[in-house]
Amino acid sequence: MRPTATARPSSSSAGDPAPGRLGGLYALEQLAQDNRDPVLRQTVVDVICAYLRMPYTPPPDGDRSGHLR
């Protein structure tokens, strides 16, 4: 039996996606902390690692959306 978790994405201000991504990481971390199933925990680790391996493309000059303030 797999646990179900519902989380609403964090609202981002002015089109800044960083708060939503950070909220998603915190939700994944909480899911892993709340569950003792090693398979689920490993899945969370795999998802976070895959996200961290994604290439980063900086925004064009003058566009600061996506930067943490």
PDB file of N, CA, C and O in Angstrom:
ATOM      1  N   MET A   1       0.839  -1.177   0.000  1.00  0.00           N
ATOM      2  CA  MET A   1       0.000   0.000   0.000  1.00  0.00           C
ATOM      3  C   MET A   1       0.883   1.238   0.000  1.00  0.00           C
ATOM      4  O   MET A   1       1.787   1.368   0.825  1.00  0.00           O
ATOM      5  N   ARG A   2       0.622   2.118  -0.903  1.00  0.00           N
ATOM      6  CA  ARG A   2       1.405   3.335  -1.008  1.00  0.00           C
ATOM      7  C   ARG A   2       0.647   4.472  -0.340  1.00  0.00           C
ATOM      8  O   ARG A   2      -0.569   4.586  -0.492  1.00  0.00           O
ATOM      9  N   PRO A   3       1.355   5.306   0.392  1.00  0.00           N
ATOM     10  CA  PRO A   3       0.691   6.441   1.013  1.00  0.00           C
ATOM     11  C   PRO A   3       0.331   7.480  -0.032  1.00  0.00           C
ATOM     12  O   PRO A   3       0.979   7.595  -1.072  1.00  0.00           O
ATOM     13  N   THR A   4      -0.696   8.219   0.260  1.00  0.00           N
ATOM     14  CA  THR A   4      -1.043   9.316  -0.631  1.00  0.00           C
ATOM     15  C   THR A   4      -0.741  10.614   0.079  1.00  0.00           C
ATOM     16  O   THR A   4      -1.024  10.779   1.266  1.00  0.00           O
ATOM     17  N   ALA A   5      -0.176  11.507  -0.650  1.00  0.00           N
ATOM     18  CA  ALA A   5       0.140  12.823  -0.095  1.00  0.00           C
ATOM     19  C   ALA A   5      -0.350  13.861  -1.087  1.00  0.00           C
ATOM     20  O   ALA A   5      -0.142  13.742  -2.294  1.00  0.00           O
ATOM     21  N   THR A   6      -0.988  14.856  -0.567  1.00  0.00           N
ATOM     22  CA  THR A   6      -1.420  15.942  -1.429  1.00  0.00           C
ATOM     23  C   THR A   6      -0.736  17.204  -0.967  1.00  0.00           C
ATOM     24  O   THR A   6      -0.662  17.496   0.227  1.00  0.00           O
ATOM     25  N   ALA A   7      -0.251  17.927  -1.912  1.00  0.00           N
ATOM     26  CA  ALA A   7       0.393  19.198  -1.607  1.00  0.00           C
ATOM     27  C   ALA A   7       0.032  20.179  -2.700  1.00  0.00           C
ATOM     28  O   ALA A   7       0.062  19.846  -3.885  1.00  0.00           O
ATOM     29  N   ARG A   8      -0.300  21.352  -2.308  1.00  0.00           N
ATOM     30  CA  ARG A   8      -0.583  22.386  -3.276  1.00  0.00           C
ATOM     31  C   ARG A   8       0.730  23.070  -3.617  1.00  0.00           C
ATOM     32  O   ARG A   8       1.535  23.345  -2.727  1.00  0.00           O
ATOM     33  N   PRO A   9       0.955  23.349  -4.896  1.00  0.00           N
ATOM     34  CA  PRO A   9       2.183  24.037  -5.241  1.00  0.00           C
ATOM     35  C   PRO A   9       2.217  25.428  -4.620  1.00  0.00           C
ATOM     36  O   PRO A   9       1.188  26.087  -4.474  1.00  0.00           O
ATOM     37  N   SER A  10       3.398  25.851  -4.266  1.00  0.00           N
ATOM     38  CA  SER A  10       3.543  27.188  -3.709  1.00  0.00           C
ATOM     39  C   SER A  10       3.221  28.199  -4.789  1.00  0.00           C
ATOM     40  O   SER A  10       3.589  28.014  -5.950  1.00  0.00           O
ATOM     41  N   SER A  11       2.554  29.241  -4.423  1.00  0.00           N
ATOM     42  CA  SER A  11       2.253  30.270  -5.410  1.00  0.00           C
ATOM     43  C   SER A  11       3.506  31.098  -5.638  1.00  0.00           C
ATOM     44  O   SER A  11       4.205  31.477  -4.699  1.00  0.00           O
ATOM     45  N   SER A  12       3.769  31.364  -6.889  1.00  0.00           N
ATOM     46  CA  SER A  12       4.946  32.158  -7.205  1.00  0.00           C
ATOM     47  C   SER A  12       4.518  33.580  -7.522  1.00  0.00           C
ATOM     48  O   SER A  12       3.464  33.813  -8.114  1.00  0.00           O
ATOM     49  N   SER A  13       5.341  34.508  -7.123  1.00  0.00           N
ATOM     50  CA  SER A  13       5.010  35.904  -7.317  1.00  0.00           C
ATOM     51  C   SER A  13       5.648  36.415  -8.593  1.00  0.00           C
ATOM     52  O   SER A  13       6.826  36.164  -8.851  1.00  0.00           O
ATOM     53  N   ALA A  14       4.880  37.124  -9.383  1.00  0.00           N
ATOM     54  CA  ALA A  14       5.353  37.781 -10.604  1.00  0.00           C
ATOM     55  C   ALA A  14       6.035  36.804 -11.558  1.00  0.00           C
ATOM     56  O   ALA A  14       7.019  37.160 -12.207  1.00  0.00           O
ATOM     57  N   GLY A  15       5.526  35.586 -11.650  1.00  0.00           N
ATOM     58  CA  GLY A  15       6.071  34.619 -12.581  1.00  0.00           C
ATOM     59  C   GLY A  15       7.398  34.018 -12.157  1.00  0.00           C
ATOM     60  O   GLY A  15       8.053  33.364 -12.969  1.00  0.00           O
ATOM     61  N   ASP A  16       7.811  34.211 -10.935  1.00  0.00           N
ATOM     62  CA  ASP A  16       9.070  33.667 -10.443  1.00  0.00           C
ATOM     63  C   ASP A  16       8.844  32.209 -10.053  1.00  0.00           C
ATOM     64  O   ASP A  16       8.126  31.943  -9.089  1.00  0.00           O
ATOM     65  N   PRO A  17       9.444  31.251 -10.781  1.00  0.00           N
ATOM     66  CA  PRO A  17       9.187  29.835 -10.491  1.00  0.00           C
ATOM     67  C   PRO A  17       9.980  29.288  -9.304  1.00  0.00           C
ATOM     68  O   PRO A  17       9.690  28.184  -8.843  1.00  0.00           O
ATOM     69  N   ALA A  18      10.964  30.017  -8.798  1.00  0.00           N
ATOM     70  CA  ALA A  18      11.819  29.503  -7.724  1.00  0.00           C
ATOM     71  C   ALA A  18      11.035  29.129  -6.460  1.00  0.00           C
ATOM     72  O   ALA A  18      11.299  28.069  -5.892  1.00  0.00           O
ATOM     73  N   PRO A  19      10.095  29.941  -5.999  1.00  0.00           N
ATOM     74  CA  PRO A  19       9.366  29.535  -4.784  1.00  0.00           C
ATOM     75  C   PRO A  19       8.580  28.242  -4.961  1.00  0.00           C
ATOM     76  O   PRO A  19       8.469  27.455  -4.021  1.00  0.00           O
ATOM     77  N   GLY A  20       8.039  28.014  -6.139  1.00  0.00           N
ATOM     78  CA  GLY A  20       7.303  26.771  -6.392  1.00  0.00           C
ATOM     79  C   GLY A  20       8.216  25.567  -6.390  1.00  0.00           C
ATOM     80  O   GLY A  20       7.862  24.513  -5.861  1.00  0.00           O
ATOM     81  N   ARG A  21       9.399  25.718  -6.982  1.00  0.00           N
ATOM     82  CA  ARG A  21      10.363  24.619  -6.981  1.00  0.00           C
ATOM     83  C   ARG A  21      10.827  24.314  -5.561  1.00  0.00           C
ATOM     84  O   ARG A  21      10.930  23.151  -5.172  1.00  0.00           O
ATOM     85  N   LEU A  22      11.101  25.348  -4.802  1.00  0.00           N
ATOM     86  CA  LEU A  22      11.546  25.154  -3.424  1.00  0.00           C
ATOM     87  C   LEU A  22      10.446  24.497  -2.592  1.00  0.00           C
ATOM     88  O   LEU A  22      10.722  23.611  -1.783  1.00  0.00           O
ATOM     89  N   GLY A  23       9.215  24.926  -2.789  1.00  0.00           N
ATOM     90  CA  GLY A  23       8.089  24.305  -2.086  1.00  0.00           C
ATOM     91  C   GLY A  23       7.945  22.837  -2.438  1.00  0.00           C
ATOM     92  O   GLY A  23       7.620  22.019  -1.577  1.00  0.00           O
ATOM     93  N   GLY A  24       8.185  22.493  -3.709  1.00  0.00           N
ATOM     94  CA  GLY A  24       8.127  21.101  -4.126  1.00  0.00           C
ATOM     95  C   GLY A  24       9.211  20.259  -3.469  1.00  0.00           C
ATOM     96  O   GLY A  24       8.967  19.115  -3.087  1.00  0.00           O
ATOM     97  N   LEU A  25      10.407  20.823  -3.337  1.00  0.00           N
ATOM     98  CA  LEU A  25      11.489  20.104  -2.668  1.00  0.00           C
ATOM     99  C   LEU A  25      11.164  19.868  -1.203  1.00  0.00           C
ATOM    100  O   LEU A  25      11.423  18.787  -0.674  1.00  0.00           O
ATOM    101  N   TYR A  26      10.598  20.873  -0.543  1.00  0.00           N
ATOM    102  CA  TYR A  26      10.203  20.700   0.857  1.00  0.00           C
ATOM    103  C   TYR A  26       9.096  19.648   0.989  1.00  0.00           C
ATOM    104  O   TYR A  26       9.086  18.878   1.949  1.00  0.00           O
ATOM    105  N   ALA A  27       8.170  19.615   0.032  1.00  0.00           N
ATOM    106  CA  ALA A  27       7.095  18.617   0.076  1.00  0.00           C
ATOM    107  C   ALA A  27       7.660  17.211  -0.093  1.00  0.00           C
ATOM    108  O   ALA A  27       7.228  16.284   0.592  1.00  0.00           O
ATOM    109  N   LEU A  28       8.624  17.046  -1.003  1.00  0.00           N
ATOM    110  CA  LEU A  28       9.254  15.739  -1.176  1.00  0.00           C
ATOM    111  C   LEU A  28      10.011  15.328   0.081  1.00  0.00           C
ATOM    112  O   LEU A  28       9.943  14.174   0.504  1.00  0.00           O
ATOM    113  N   GLU A  29      10.720  16.257   0.666  1.00  0.00           N
ATOM    114  CA  GLU A  29      11.472  15.968   1.891  1.00  0.00           C
ATOM    115  C   GLU A  29      10.525  15.528   2.999  1.00  0.00           C
ATOM    116  O   GLU A  29      10.822  14.577   3.722  1.00  0.00           O
ATOM    117  N   GLN A  30       9.403  16.200   3.142  1.00  0.00           N
ATOM    118  CA  GLN A  30       8.435  15.852   4.178  1.00  0.00           C
ATOM    119  C   GLN A  30       7.826  14.477   3.916  1.00  0.00           C
ATOM    120  O   GLN A  30       7.593  13.710   4.850  1.00  0.00           O
ATOM    121  N   LEU A  31       7.570  14.168   2.648  1.00  0.00           N
ATOM    122  CA  LEU A  31       7.037  12.861   2.293  1.00  0.00           C
ATOM    123  C   LEU A  31       8.009  11.758   2.714  1.00  0.00           C
ATOM    124  O   LEU A  31       7.598  10.736   3.263  1.00  0.00           O
ATOM    125  N   ALA A  32       9.293  11.972   2.453  1.00  0.00           N
ATOM    126  CA  ALA A  32      10.294  10.973   2.838  1.00  0.00           C
ATOM    127  C   ALA A  32      10.418  10.872   4.357  1.00  0.00           C
ATOM    128  O   ALA A  32      10.578   9.773   4.888  1.00  0.00           O
ATOM    129  N   GLN A  33      10.347  11.988   5.055  1.00  0.00           N
ATOM    130  CA  GLN A  33      10.463  11.971   6.510  1.00  0.00           C
ATOM    131  C   GLN A  33       9.276  11.275   7.168  1.00  0.00           C
ATOM    132  O   GLN A  33       9.432  10.607   8.190  1.00  0.00           O
ATOM    133  N   ASP A  34       8.103  11.431   6.589  1.00  0.00           N
ATOM    134  CA  ASP A  34       6.888  10.878   7.179  1.00  0.00           C
ATOM    135  C   ASP A  34       6.689   9.396   6.881  1.00  0.00           C
ATOM    136  O   ASP A  34       5.778   8.775   7.430  1.00  0.00           O
ATOM    137  N   ASN A  35       7.521   8.822   6.024  1.00  0.00           N
ATOM    138  CA  ASN A  35       7.308   7.451   5.598  1.00  0.00           C
ATOM    139  C   ASN A  35       8.551   6.613   5.858  1.00  0.00           C
ATOM    140  O   ASN A  35       9.667   7.049   5.575  1.00  0.00           O
ATOM    141  N   ARG A  36       8.367   5.435   6.386  1.00  0.00           N
ATOM    142  CA  ARG A  36       9.497   4.556   6.694  1.00  0.00           C
ATOM    143  C   ARG A  36       9.791   3.562   5.573  1.00  0.00           C
ATOM    144  O   ARG A  36      10.737   2.782   5.675  1.00  0.00           O
ATOM    145  N   ASP A  37       9.002   3.580   4.516  1.00  0.00           N
ATOM    146  CA  ASP A  37       9.196   2.658   3.396  1.00  0.00           C
ATOM    147  C   ASP A  37      10.482   3.027   2.655  1.00  0.00           C
ATOM    148  O   ASP A  37      10.567   4.104   2.066  1.00  0.00           O
ATOM    149  N   PRO A  38      11.482   2.145   2.680  1.00  0.00           N
ATOM    150  CA  PRO A  38      12.756   2.485   2.032  1.00  0.00           C
ATOM    151  C   PRO A  38      12.637   2.676   0.522  1.00  0.00           C
ATOM    152  O   PRO A  38      13.406   3.439  -0.064  1.00  0.00           O
ATOM    153  N   VAL A  39      11.692   2.000  -0.111  1.00  0.00           N
ATOM    154  CA  VAL A  39      11.510   2.171  -1.557  1.00  0.00           C
ATOM    155  C   VAL A  39      11.003   3.579  -1.855  1.00  0.00           C
ATOM    156  O   VAL A  39      11.491   4.233  -2.776  1.00  0.00           O
ATOM    157  N   LEU A  40      10.031   4.045  -1.082  1.00  0.00           N
ATOM    158  CA  LEU A  40       9.511   5.398  -1.285  1.00  0.00           C
ATOM    159  C   LEU A  40      10.591   6.434  -0.996  1.00  0.00           C
ATOM    160  O   LEU A  40      10.730   7.407  -1.737  1.00  0.00           O
ATOM    161  N   ARG A  41      11.350   6.236   0.070  1.00  0.00           N
ATOM    162  CA  ARG A  41      12.426   7.179   0.397  1.00  0.00           C
ATOM    163  C   ARG A  41      13.457   7.237  -0.720  1.00  0.00           C
ATOM    164  O   ARG A  41      13.929   8.316  -1.076  1.00  0.00           O
ATOM    165  N   GLN A  42      13.807   6.080  -1.274  1.00  0.00           N
ATOM    166  CA  GLN A  42      14.778   6.064  -2.366  1.00  0.00           C
ATOM    167  C   GLN A  42      14.216   6.754  -3.600  1.00  0.00           C
ATOM    168  O   GLN A  42      14.955   7.422  -4.323  1.00  0.00           O
ATOM    169  N   THR A  43      12.923   6.602  -3.848  1.00  0.00           N
ATOM    170  CA  THR A  43      12.297   7.284  -4.974  1.00  0.00           C
ATOM    171  C   THR A  43      12.394   8.793  -4.803  1.00  0.00           C
ATOM    172  O   THR A  43      12.681   9.508  -5.763  1.00  0.00           O
ATOM    173  N   VAL A  44      12.158   9.281  -3.593  1.00  0.00           N
ATOM    174  CA  VAL A  44      12.278  10.717  -3.326  1.00  0.00           C
ATOM    175  C   VAL A  44      13.707  11.176  -3.582  1.00  0.00           C
ATOM    176  O   VAL A  44      13.918  12.209  -4.216  1.00  0.00           O
ATOM    177  N   VAL A  45      14.686  10.425  -3.100  1.00  0.00           N
ATOM    178  CA  VAL A  45      16.093  10.768  -3.330  1.00  0.00           C
ATOM    179  C   VAL A  45      16.389  10.793  -4.827  1.00  0.00           C
ATOM    180  O   VAL A  45      17.059  11.704  -5.313  1.00  0.00           O
ATOM    181  N   ASP A  46      15.891   9.794  -5.560  1.00  0.00           N
ATOM    182  CA  ASP A  46      16.125   9.738  -7.005  1.00  0.00           C
ATOM    183  C   ASP A  46      15.532  10.947  -7.721  1.00  0.00           C
ATOM    184  O   ASP A  46      16.158  11.496  -8.628  1.00  0.00           O
ATOM    185  N   VAL A  47      14.334  11.367  -7.323  1.00  0.00           N
ATOM    186  CA  VAL A  47      13.689  12.514  -7.959  1.00  0.00           C
ATOM    187  C   VAL A  47      14.469  13.794  -7.669  1.00  0.00           C
ATOM    188  O   VAL A  47      14.687  14.601  -8.573  1.00  0.00           O
ATOM    189  N   ILE A  48      14.887  13.985  -6.432  1.00  0.00           N
ATOM    190  CA  ILE A  48      15.647  15.183  -6.085  1.00  0.00           C
ATOM    191  C   ILE A  48      16.986  15.197  -6.827  1.00  0.00           C
ATOM    192  O   ILE A  48      17.397  16.241  -7.334  1.00  0.00           O
ATOM    193  N   CYS A  49      17.664  14.059  -6.896  1.00  0.00           N
ATOM    194  CA  CYS A  49      18.941  13.993  -7.613  1.00  0.00           C
ATOM    195  C   CYS A  49      18.752  14.271  -9.104  1.00  0.00           C
ATOM    196  O   CYS A  49      19.573  14.956  -9.713  1.00  0.00           O
ATOM    197  N   ALA A  50      17.693  13.753  -9.687  1.00  0.00           N
ATOM    198  CA  ALA A  50      17.428  14.014 -11.104  1.00  0.00           C
ATOM    199  C   ALA A  50      17.194  15.505 -11.335  1.00  0.00           C
ATOM    200  O   ALA A  50      17.665  16.060 -12.328  1.00  0.00           O
ATOM    201  N   TYR A  51      16.477  16.149 -10.432  1.00  0.00           N
ATOM    202  CA  TYR A  51      16.256  17.595 -10.548  1.00  0.00           C
ATOM    203  C   TYR A  51      17.581  18.346 -10.467  1.00  0.00           C
ATOM    204  O   TYR A  51      17.817  19.272 -11.243  1.00  0.00           O
ATOM    205  N   LEU A  52      18.438  17.957  -9.544  1.00  0.00           N
ATOM    206  CA  LEU A  52      19.718  18.649  -9.381  1.00  0.00           C
ATOM    207  C   LEU A  52      20.652  18.426 -10.572  1.00  0.00           C
ATOM    208  O   LEU A  52      21.524  19.254 -10.832  1.00  0.00           O
ATOM    209  N   ARG A  53      20.483  17.334 -11.286  1.00  0.00           N
ATOM    210  CA  ARG A  53      21.316  17.072 -12.458  1.00  0.00           C
ATOM    211  C   ARG A  53      20.836  17.798 -13.707  1.00  0.00           C
ATOM    212  O   ARG A  53      21.549  17.820 -14.711  1.00  0.00           O
ATOM    213  N   MET A  54      19.651  18.389 -13.673  1.00  0.00           N
ATOM    214  CA  MET A  54      19.132  19.094 -14.846  1.00  0.00           C
ATOM    215  C   MET A  54      20.043  20.272 -15.187  1.00  0.00           C
ATOM    216  O   MET A  54      20.554  20.948 -14.295  1.00  0.00           O
ATOM    217  N   PRO A  55      20.242  20.513 -16.484  1.00  0.00           N
ATOM    218  CA  PRO A  55      21.094  21.645 -16.868  1.00  0.00           C
ATOM    219  C   PRO A  55      20.455  22.972 -16.491  1.00  0.00           C
ATOM    220  O   PRO A  55      19.232  23.118 -16.499  1.00  0.00           O
ATOM    221  N   TYR A  56      21.289  23.917 -16.168  1.00  0.00           N
ATOM    222  CA  TYR A  56      20.820  25.260 -15.817  1.00  0.00           C
ATOM    223  C   TYR A  56      21.082  26.192 -16.985  1.00  0.00           C
ATOM    224  O   TYR A  56      22.204  26.274 -17.487  1.00  0.00           O
ATOM    225  N   THR A  57      20.060  26.884 -17.410  1.00  0.00           N
ATOM    226  CA  THR A  57      20.202  27.895 -18.445  1.00  0.00           C
ATOM    227  C   THR A  57      19.897  29.239 -17.810  1.00  0.00           C
ATOM    228  O   THR A  57      18.754  29.500 -17.433  1.00  0.00           O
ATOM    229  N   PRO A  58      20.916  30.108 -17.683  1.00  0.00           N
ATOM    230  CA  PRO A  58      20.657  31.406 -17.057  1.00  0.00           C
ATOM    231  C   PRO A  58      19.703  32.239 -17.909  1.00  0.00           C
ATOM    232  O   PRO A  58      19.690  32.122 -19.134  1.00  0.00           O
ATOM    233  N   PRO A  59      18.913  33.073 -17.256  1.00  0.00           N
ATOM    234  CA  PRO A  59      17.989  33.933 -18.002  1.00  0.00           C
ATOM    235  C   PRO A  59      18.778  34.979 -18.790  1.00  0.00           C
ATOM    236  O   PRO A  59      19.924  35.280 -18.456  1.00  0.00           O
ATOM    237  N   PRO A  60      18.162  35.531 -19.835  1.00  0.00           N
ATOM    238  CA  PRO A  60      18.837  36.593 -20.590  1.00  0.00           C
ATOM    239  C   PRO A  60      19.122  37.792 -19.683  1.00  0.00           C
ATOM    240  O   PRO A  60      18.450  37.995 -18.672  1.00  0.00           O
ATOM    241  N   ASP A  61      20.123  38.572 -20.059  1.00  0.00           N
ATOM    242  CA  ASP A  61      20.465  39.779 -19.278  1.00  0.00           C
ATOM    243  C   ASP A  61      19.245  40.647 -19.090  1.00  0.00           C
ATOM    244  O   ASP A  61      18.461  40.854 -20.016  1.00  0.00           O
ATOM    245  N   GLY A  62      19.094  41.147 -17.891  1.00  0.00           N
ATOM    246  CA  GLY A  62      17.982  42.033 -17.576  1.00  0.00           C
ATOM    247  C   GLY A  62      16.753  41.296 -17.058  1.00  0.00           C
ATOM    248  O   GLY A  62      15.881  41.907 -16.440  1.00  0.00           O
ATOM    249  N   ASP A  63      16.674  39.999 -17.302  1.00  0.00           N
ATOM    250  CA  ASP A  63      15.532  39.221 -16.799  1.00  0.00           C
ATOM    251  C   ASP A  63      15.948  38.541 -15.508  1.00  0.00           C
ATOM    252  O   ASP A  63      16.724  37.585 -15.535  1.00  0.00           O
ATOM    253  N   ARG A  64      15.445  39.019 -14.381  1.00  0.00           N
ATOM    254  CA  ARG A  64      15.842  38.469 -13.089  1.00  0.00           C
ATOM    255  C   ARG A  64      14.802  37.510 -12.527  1.00  0.00           C
ATOM    256  O   ARG A  64      14.911  37.086 -11.376  1.00  0.00           O
ATOM    257  N   SER A  65      13.784  37.158 -13.333  1.00  0.00           N
ATOM    258  CA  SER A  65      12.819  36.193 -12.836  1.00  0.00           C
ATOM    259  C   SER A  65      13.524  34.864 -12.654  1.00  0.00           C
ATOM    260  O   SER A  65      14.360  34.484 -13.474  1.00  0.00           O
ATOM    261  N   GLY A  66      13.199  34.169 -11.604  1.00  0.00           N
ATOM    262  CA  GLY A  66      13.839  32.902 -11.314  1.00  0.00           C
ATOM    263  C   GLY A  66      15.000  33.034 -10.339  1.00  0.00           C
ATOM    264  O   GLY A  66      15.504  32.022  -9.851  1.00  0.00           O
ATOM    265  N   HIS A  67      15.433  34.242 -10.048  1.00  0.00           N
ATOM    266  CA  HIS A  67      16.492  34.451  -9.070  1.00  0.00           C
ATOM    267  C   HIS A  67      15.868  34.615  -7.692  1.00  0.00           C
ATOM    268  O   HIS A  67      14.876  35.324  -7.529  1.00  0.00           O
ATOM    269  N   LEU A  68      16.448  33.966  -6.722  1.00  0.00           N
ATOM    270  CA  LEU A  68      15.973  34.137  -5.353  1.00  0.00           C
ATOM    271  C   LEU A  68      16.361  35.512  -4.840  1.00  0.00           C
ATOM    272  O   LEU A  68      17.429  36.034  -5.158  1.00  0.00           O
ATOM    273  N   ARG A  69      15.497  36.075  -4.059  1.00  0.00           N
ATOM    274  CA  ARG A  69      15.779  37.403  -3.517  1.00  0.00           C
ATOM    275  C   ARG A  69      15.988  37.310  -2.047  1.00  0.00           C
ATOM    276  O   ARG A  69      16.240  38.322  -1.394  1.00  0.00           O
TER     277      ARG A  69
END
